[in-house]
């Protein structure tokens, strides 16, 4: 394994240390895990679409069931 030195803004360093404490791992292990999760390829075939579409709807992840229900009701003529 090779060594890497980073100069982090204070707030980012504090966040990283807090996450390491929550996870009960070293700051180094926490940073490695976070970097791996960010940089390793995802097996989801739709992952490349995340963030690539624009919409006026900005709460889709929170209200997707409601939106789907409304769309189905509209298609069935029950609006």
Secondary structure, DSSP 8 states (H G I E B T S, - for coil): ---------HHHHHHHHHHHHHHTS-HHHHHHHHHHHHHS----TTGGGTT----S---HHHHHHHHHHHHHHHHTT--
